[in-house]
């Protein structure tokens, strides 16, 4: 790997870590926000939902804009917006300002995230691309697991008033450094569109951003995600789901017609005829529907059910994060040679970790054995995760044309965000329903079992893709 490639990875992955960390760290600091600025349940919900919605809505349009106008421009814009909004959030005098800032943090994350995928697609080939996505997967795994630990540590260090503020303010110097290094280190070609991305269907070289397609897809994403993020707002909110389906079909119809009329659609639907892309997108959407909820369920169980502190609960995920980082880096070295079998093995190891974790929780209830055996069993979950996320990213995008790299990366990440929203809403609702009737142990076992079933479904998709790939080679 050349020095320029290493610089590109550092520039891209550090802000990526920062933006994904802002998803998981907030779960721990919410009680401090409630005490500090008197935020009620609705305001606290929007601290979570505003960021997630803005993040999810922006991914595909920002990916396409990066293809058309230069990924570096969109990346710097996203990092700058994220850093400025983090400053406002950290100094927010009330929950209204905080929630507005969180929305703009989400927009910033939505701008920068697809560009990281685009950078890797553009500047890395073959095994080097696999290794780069391996590091990408390490960042994803660590950011999810380390967030609760860092949030708990900041609360312990600075107290309830400044601890939650520090969780936002810590982003500001990182964003400033990322912008400076991007301006100095990113290659000249990163600041300009790929020539092939400017080719419209009529072969005229012009940016074609497809504004109608952007509005339709953004609206569909917003309407589909909102009920799962704000499900307790009342029964009316679930009526938005049919509207979301209508908007999604309208978007599909528009994109198809737009291409036939000679335009360059935001998302070329021919991407979904690429088997590896279609299968990989479905696989990772299912995977995030299940896996993201593991840490939410474990944190609630340890803190509310067993009475541990936020910092203690956060540390349970630390060995898993380390194992995820190591296994993702190793998987990145071999994914090109091994292929989808690596993902199947990763899912198998992950399921083993989930089953063993259920065993630890049941034994703690029945025999009084230490709950801290979860440090070991959840390590297998992290190890498996490293064998799934980054290899799947490499395999899903390997046949995507370069002019669609940003949009394709945006689609992949949008599926992850929607899957996360649906999974957390459904699994936590199931968790609390069972807990109210049967207690904490039954609740966490039911939740982890449900997660395991969803992960099995993602494994079925991986096996189907593996079989199809073998048939294609024959």
Secondary structure in CASP SS format (residue, H / E / C, confidence):
PFRMAT SS
TARGET T0000
AUTHOR 0000-0000-0000
METHOD secondary structure of the structure
MODEL  1
X C 1.00
X C 1.00
X H 1.00
X H 1.00
X H 1.00
X H 1.00
X H 1.00
X H 1.00
X H 1.00
X H 1.00
X H 1.00
X H 1.00
X H 1.00
X H 1.00
X H 1.00
X H 1.00
X H 1.00
X H 1.00
X H 1.00
X H 1.00
X H 1.00
X H 1.00
X H 1.00
X H 1.00
X C 1.00
X H 1.00
X H 1.00
X H 1.00
X H 1.00
X H 1.00
X H 1.00
X H 1.00
X H 1.00
X H 1.00
X H 1.00
X H 1.00
X H 1.00
X C 1.00
X C 1.00
X C 1.00
X H 1.00
X H 1.00
X H 1.00
X H 1.00
X H 1.00
X H 1.00
X H 1.00
X H 1.00
X H 1.00
X H 1.00
X H 1.00
X H 1.00
X H 1.00
X H 1.00
X H 1.00
X H 1.00
X H 1.00
X H 1.00
X H 1.00
X H 1.00
X H 1.00
X H 1.00
X H 1.00
X H 1.00
X H 1.00
X H 1.00
X H 1.00
X H 1.00
X H 1.00
X C 1.00
X H 1.00
X H 1.00
X H 1.00
X H 1.00
X H 1.00
X H 1.00
X H 1.00
X H 1.00
X H 1.00
X H 1.00
X H 1.00
X H 1.00
X H 1.00
X H 1.00
X H 1.00
X H 1.00
X H 1.00
X H 1.00
X H 1.00
X H 1.00
X C 1.00
X C 1.00
X C 1.00
X C 1.00
X H 1.00
X H 1.00
X H 1.00
X H 1.00
X H 1.00
X H 1.00
X H 1.00
X H 1.00
X H 1.00
X H 1.00
X H 1.00
X H 1.00
X H 1.00
X H 1.00
X H 1.00
X H 1.00
X H 1.00
X H 1.00
X H 1.00
X H 1.00
X H 1.00
X H 1.00
X H 1.00
X H 1.00
X H 1.00
X H 1.00
X H 1.00
X H 1.00
X H 1.00
X C 1.00
X C 1.00
X H 1.00
X H 1.00
X H 1.00
X H 1.00
X H 1.00
X H 1.00
X H 1.00
X H 1.00
X H 1.00
X H 1.00
X H 1.00
X H 1.00
X H 1.00
X H 1.00
X H 1.00
X H 1.00
X H 1.00
X H 1.00
X H 1.00
X H 1.00
X H 1.00
X H 1.00
X H 1.00
X H 1.00
X H 1.00
X H 1.00
X H 1.00
X H 1.00
X H 1.00
X H 1.00
X H 1.00
X H 1.00
X H 1.00
X H 1.00
X H 1.00
X H 1.00
X H 1.00
X H 1.00
X H 1.00
X H 1.00
X H 1.00
X H 1.00
X H 1.00
X H 1.00
X H 1.00
X H 1.00
X H 1.00
X H 1.00
X H 1.00
X H 1.00
X H 1.00
X H 1.00
X H 1.00
X H 1.00
X H 1.00
X H 1.00
X H 1.00
X H 1.00
X H 1.00
X H 1.00
X C 1.00
X C 1.00
X H 1.00
X H 1.00
X H 1.00
X H 1.00
X C 1.00
X C 1.00
X C 1.00
X H 1.00
X H 1.00
X H 1.00
X H 1.00
X E 1.00
X C 1.00
X C 1.00
X C 1.00
X C 1.00
X C 1.00
X E 1.00
X C 1.00
X C 1.00
X C 1.00
X C 1.00
X C 1.00
X H 1.00
X H 1.00
X H 1.00
X H 1.00
X H 1.00
X H 1.00
X H 1.00
X H 1.00
X H 1.00
X H 1.00
X H 1.00
X H 1.00
X H 1.00
X H 1.00
X H 1.00
X H 1.00
X H 1.00
X H 1.00
X H 1.00
X C 1.00
X H 1.00
X H 1.00
X H 1.00
X C 1.00
X H 1.00
X H 1.00
X H 1.00
X H 1.00
X H 1.00
X H 1.00
X H 1.00
X H 1.00
X H 1.00
X H 1.00
X H 1.00
X H 1.00
X H 1.00
X H 1.00
X H 1.00
X H 1.00
X H 1.00
X H 1.00
X H 1.00
X H 1.00
X H 1.00
X H 1.00
X H 1.00
X H 1.00
X H 1.00
X H 1.00
X C 1.00
X C 1.00
X C 1.00
X C 1.00
X C 1.00
X C 1.00
X C 1.00
X C 1.00
X H 1.00
X H 1.00
X H 1.00
X H 1.00
X H 1.00
X C 1.00
X H 1.00
X H 1.00
X H 1.00
X H 1.00
X H 1.00
X H 1.00
X H 1.00
X H 1.00
X H 1.00
X H 1.00
X H 1.00
X H 1.00
X H 1.00
X H 1.00
X H 1.00
X H 1.00
X H 1.00
X H 1.00
X H 1.00
X H 1.00
X H 1.00
X H 1.00
X H 1.00
X H 1.00
X H 1.00
X H 1.00
X H 1.00
X H 1.00
X H 1.00
X H 1.00
X H 1.00
X C 1.00
X C 1.00
X C 1.00
X C 1.00
X H 1.00
X H 1.00
X H 1.00
X H 1.00
X H 1.00
X H 1.00
X C 1.00
X C 1.00
X H 1.00
X H 1.00
X H 1.00
X H 1.00
X H 1.00
X H 1.00
X H 1.00
X H 1.00
X H 1.00
X H 1.00
X H 1.00
X H 1.00
X H 1.00
X H 1.00
X H 1.00
X H 1.00
X H 1.00
X H 1.00
X H 1.00
X H 1.00
X H 1.00
X C 1.00
X C 1.00
X H 1.00
X H 1.00
X H 1.00
X H 1.00
X H 1.00
X H 1.00
X H 1.00
X H 1.00
X H 1.00
X H 1.00
X H 1.00
X H 1.00
X H 1.00
X H 1.00
X H 1.00
X H 1.00
X H 1.00
X H 1.00
X H 1.00
X H 1.00
X H 1.00
X H 1.00
X H 1.00
X H 1.00
X H 1.00
X H 1.00
X H 1.00
X C 1.00
X C 1.00
X C 1.00
X H 1.00
X H 1.00
X H 1.00
X H 1.00
X H 1.00
X H 1.00
X H 1.00
X H 1.00
X H 1.00
X H 1.00
X H 1.00
X H 1.00
X H 1.00
X H 1.00
X H 1.00
X H 1.00
X C 1.00
X C 1.00
X H 1.00
X H 1.00
X H 1.00
X H 1.00
X H 1.00
X H 1.00
X H 1.00
X H 1.00
X H 1.00
X C 1.00
X C 1.00
X C 1.00
X C 1.00
X H 1.00
X H 1.00
X H 1.00
X H 1.00
X H 1.00
X H 1.00
X H 1.00
X H 1.00
X H 1.00
X H 1.00
X H 1.00
X H 1.00
X H 1.00
X H 1.00
X H 1.00
X H 1.00
X H 1.00
X H 1.00
X H 1.00
X H 1.00
X H 1.00
X H 1.00
X H 1.00
X H 1.00
X H 1.00
X H 1.00
X H 1.00
X H 1.00
X H 1.00
X H 1.00
X H 1.00
X H 1.00
X H 1.00
X H 1.00
X H 1.00
X H 1.00
X H 1.00
X C 1.00
X H 1.00
X H 1.00
X H 1.00
X H 1.00
X H 1.00
X H 1.00
X H 1.00
X H 1.00
X H 1.00
X H 1.00
X H 1.00
X H 1.00
X H 1.00
X H 1.00
X H 1.00
X H 1.00
X H 1.00
X H 1.00
X H 1.00
X H 1.00
X H 1.00
X H 1.00
X H 1.00
X H 1.00
X H 1.00
X H 1.00
X H 1.00
X H 1.00
X H 1.00
X H 1.00
X H 1.00
X H 1.00
X H 1.00
X H 1.00
X C 1.00
END
